[in-house]
Amino acid sequence: MVLPAMGVVSEIIPTFARKPIFGYSFIAGSSIAIAVIGFVVWAHHMFVTGESTYAALTFSFLSYLVAIPSAVKVFNWTSTLYKGSISWDTPMLYALGFIGLFVIGGLTGSSSPASAWTFTFTIPTSSSPTSTTSWSAAPSWVTSAAFTSGGRKSPDGFILKLFRALPP
């Protein structure tokens, strides 16, 4: 789901830093690793469904494991920026915003793979006392809110408003 956006960022960063991407083979390898690991961590959304302890531990470990190739990408992107001749055009600002939100989502999502925490943070929703939501959804809320929550008067998100306020 996020891999196409990561591919776009991996093209924007070197273009607007006027420098070749740092560690291209590691970027490509981490994309494959994220795809493979992401394909097998589907059950980390199902800790509250009564899956076995063994399954919960397995999927917890795999969910933590996806942080390694993600960190490789962030490290390579920031290394590409180091001593580059950065052009602060809109695509670069979006790419930098993506990196910031991706890091924030990763930091807030670090508790998601912990199955014990997921049970602890299971909160009844207001629509039904038997329906619950979980803290594990918080990282996606954090990262998407900056782009989508524009308030009552504007359909645009905070990040879009910020970019419009910047001088050309």
N, C-alpha and C positions, 0 to 999 in steps of 0.2 A: 504494500500500500504506500509506503514512504519511499521505496526504491526509485521510482521515476523522479521524484523531487530531488533525491540525493544525486541522481545523474545530472539533472539540470544544474544543481549547485556545483557539481564537479566540473561542469563546463564554464559556468559564469565566473567562478573564482579565478582560474588562471587567465581568462580573457581580460578581466578588468584589473587584475594584478600585474598584467603584462609579464607573466612569468610562467614557465611550464609547471604543471601540477607536480607537487612533491610526492614521490612514491606511487607512481601510477599503478604499478603491479599490485601494491597493497590496497589501493582503492578498489581495483577490479576484484581482487580476492575477497575483500571485506563485503563487497556487494553480493558475491556468490554465497559467502558464509551467512550473511543476514537472510538471504532468500531461503537457504536450506534450514537454518535454525528456526526462522519464522514459520516455516511450513510445519514444523513439529511441535510448536509451543501452543497450539490452539487451546489446550485444556487449562492454561493459566487463567482463562476467563470462567472456569467452571469449578473453582475450589469450593464454592458454597453449595454445590449440587450433591455432595455426599460421595465423591469419588474416594477410592481407597487411599490410605496413607502413602503407600508405595508410589502410586500414580502421582499424588500431589507432590511428593519429594522429587520425583523424576522431572516433572514439568516445572517445578520451582528452579531446579538446577539449570535446566535448559533455558528458562527465561532469564536467569542471571547471565548465562553464557552469551546471550545476544548483545550484551553491553560491550564485549571486547571488540568485535568488528565495528561497532558503532563508534567507539572511542578512537579506533584507528582512523576512521574517516574524519572525525573532528580534528584530530591531531594533524593529519595530512592537509586538511583545508587551511588550518591556521599556520602551518609551516609554509604553505604556498604564499600566504600573505606576508610572511616575514621578509623584510627588505625588498618588497615588491613596489613597483610604481603604481599605486592604487588609484584607480579612477572611481570617484564616488557617484557614479551614475545610478539610476534607479534599479537596474537589474542587480548591481552589486549590493545595494542597500537591502533588497529583498533577500539576497543570498546570506548576508550577514544577519539579518533578522531571523532567517530560517535556522542558522547555526545557533543563535542565542536561544530561540524557542526550543530547538531540539535538545540543547543541553539542559534547559530548565525542565522539559518533559522527562528527560532521562533521570535527572536528580529527584524529581517528585515521583517518578515511576519506579524508583529503586526498591520501594516497599511492596510493589505489586506482586513480584514472584514469591514473596514470603507467605505461604499458605496460612500460617497461624495469624498473621496480621490481617489477611483478607477476611478471615472469620471474625476477627475482632472489630474490623471496621465495616461490617455489614450493617447497613442502616435501613430501617423501613422507609418506604417512600410514602408520600402523602396520599397517593391515589389508592393504595390498598395496603392494609397492614400485613398481608402475606407476601406482597411483592417487595423485593429489596433492591437496593443499589449498593455498589461496593466502592471503596476507595480506589480500587484498581482502575476505575474510569477517570479518576482525577487528572492524570497526565494528559489524556486526550482533551479534556475540558480546558486545561491550562493552555495547551498549545494552540487549540483552535479558537479560543475566546479572543485572543489578540487580533485575529484576522476577521472574525465574524460579528463580534458584539459592538455594534455602532451606536446603541442607545435608541431612544424613541424617535429622535428627529432625523436620524441618518441611517441608511442601510449599510454604510461602510464601517469597517472595523477600525480599531484604534491604530493599527500599524499603517493602514491606508491613509488615515487622517494625518498621521505623523509625516509620512512621505510627501503628502501634498503641501504640508506646512513648510517643508525645507525649501530653501532657495534653489533655483535651477543651476 
